Amino acid sequence: MSCTDGEFFRFFAVPLSLEVGSNVTSAALHSAVTLSCVAMSYPRATVTWSRDVPWPPGSVLIKTDALSHVRVLSTVTISALRRQDNGTYYCAARNDQDMLMAQQDVVVLAHSWYRSEGPGAAIRFKGDRKDQTALARLSSDHLKTLRFSRGDKKFNICTKYNMIEAIPQHLLDCVALVYDDLLKRPDFLLEVIKANDLVDLILKRRIQS
């Protein structure tokens, strides 16, 4: 005797599993990005999305489709990324027997000189974790993490800012004048930070050592 897929799964429970499209998605400001997760189980799961902060108003589309009796695909599409879209997004799958949650991080690359030829560009740098974290913060426009470690607040390598009191934004503008595409030379930015004693909180211990 034969039976359909639906009849077959009524006799056998399928343990809940959850798979995300990517753990980290990097994209330029004002570009579009889509996050996805696939839940597999029987009974079939319900999939929901959430954030660790309130959802900002804007162009956000959540779509859920049943691919089969056991698989559900759910996506979140942000049509025009803004700085407040930066952060962690949670995909939760629930059925009568279990619940699973997975997270995906969105990194909004705020500066035009962090973009490459294609969408979803990311900084690729083979430094240690502290350096990678510092670059990720800078690419997300987190300039408040930068502090001067000495009284002299001038950038001698940049004639535009060597006669006035500088701020962290001046450093980024100065580096952009030298390398308009930091995707090729992220190490240069770190060297300028260290040479000018502009200390990122993540880098502080390493610079002082």
N, C-alpha and C positions, 0 to 999 in steps of 0.2 A: 504494500500500500504506500503510495506517495503522498507527500504533504507539501504545502507551500512553506516559504520561509517564515511567515508569521505564525503558522501552526507549529513549526519546528521549535521556535524560540519560546513558545508557551510552556514547553516541557523542560527547558534548560535555561537556567539563569546564567547571564554573562556578567562577570565582575566588571565594575566600573573602572574605566581608564580615561585619562585626559591628556591630550597632546596639543601643545601650542605651536604656532607657526614659527616664532622666533622669540628668544629670551630678551633680546635687546634690539630695538629698531631705532636707527638714527636717520633723521631727515631734516632738510633745510626749512627754515621759517617760511610760512605761507604755502608750503607744498602739501600734498595729500599723502596719507598713510593709512594702511589697513592692518589691523591686528586680527588674528584668527585663532580659534581653538576647536578641536574635534573631540567630542565625548562619545565613548563606546560603552554600551551596557544593555542588559535586558533584565528588568523593565527599562525602557528607554529613558534617558535622563533629561532633565530640564536644565538649560544653560542660562546663566545670568552674568552680567558684567557689573563691576563696581570699581571705585577708586578710593585711595586713602584720604582724599580731599573731595569736597563737593564738585560735581561735574560743572565745568564752566559752560555758560550758554553759548551756543554756536552751532556750526554745521557738523553735528555728530549723528551718524546713522548706525543703528544696531540692527542686525539682521540674523535670523536663525532659521535654518532649513533642516528638515529631516532627510538624511541621505538614504536611510534604509530603516529596517525595524530596530536596528541596534545603534546606528551612527547618527550623530547630530553635529552639524557645522554651524558655528556662530561667529560672526565678524563684527568688528567695530571699525567704521571708516570715518576719519576726520578729514574733511575736504580741504581745509586751509589751516595748517598748524599755526598756533600762537604760543608765546612763551608759557602761558598758564597750562598748556596741554602737556608740558614736560612733566614726567613723573611715572608712577607705577599703576598699572591697570591689572585688575584681578578678574579671572574667568572662573566661575564656580559651576560645577555640575552636580546635580542631585537627583536621586531616585528614591524609591521606598526603602532601599537597603543600605545606601552609602552616600557619602558626599566627598568630593575632591575639589581642590582649588589650585590654580596655577597663576603665576604672575608674569607680566611682560612689561618691560621698561621702555618708555619713549624718551629719546634724547633729541630735543629740538636744537639744531645748529643755528644759532642766532645771527652769526656774522657771515656776510657774503663771501669773505675770503676763506671760509671753511667748506665751501661747496666745491664739488668736482663736476665733471661733465654730465653725470647722470644723477637721477634722483636717489634719495636715501644714502647720501655720501656719509662716510664715517672716518674718523681719524684712526689710522693704523700706525701704532707706535709700539715697538718691542722693548719698552723700558720696564722698570719695575712697577708694582701696583700703585705706589704712591704717585709716580709721575703720570701714569695713565688716569688716575682719579683727578689729578690737578687739571690735566688737559680736558677731561670730560666736563669738569665744572666750568672752565673757561669757555668751552664751546657752547655751553648752555647759558652763557651770559651771567654766571654767578661771580661777578666782580667783587662782591662784598667779602669773599674769602681772602682777598689780597690785602696785605698790610706791609707798610714800610718798616724795616727793622733798624733803621738809623735815621739821624736827623736830616741828612742831605736828601732832599726829595727832587732830584733832577736827574734826567737821563742824558748823560754826556754823549752817548752814541747817536743821539737824535738831535740835530741842531735846532729843530723846531721847538723842543721842550727842554733845552739845556740852560735856559735863562729864566724859566718860570717854575713855580712849584707844580710838580706833576701829580697826577692822580692815576689810579690803575688803568682807566680807559685810555690815557695817553700812551701807556706802554703798548697796549694792543694796537692802537692806531700807528704807532711808530714801527712795530714789527710788520704791520700790513704794508707799510711803505717799502720795506725791504723785500719781503716775500709775500706777494699777493695771494699765494696759494699755500697755506700752512699744511694742507694735506701732504705736501711733498717734504716739508721741513718742520714737523712739530718739535723736533729736538732743539731747533733754534730758539723757539719761544721759551723753553725751559732754561736754556743757557742765559738768555737775557734776563729772566726773572732772578736767577742766582747771581749774575754779575752785578745787578743793580740792587741787590738785597731787598727785592720786592717779594716778601715771603707769603706763600700760600700756607694756610694752616696745616694742610696735609704734608707740605714739604719742610716745615719749620725745623723739625728735629734733624732731618738729613742735612740741611744747609748749615746748621750750627755745628754739626759734628765734623 
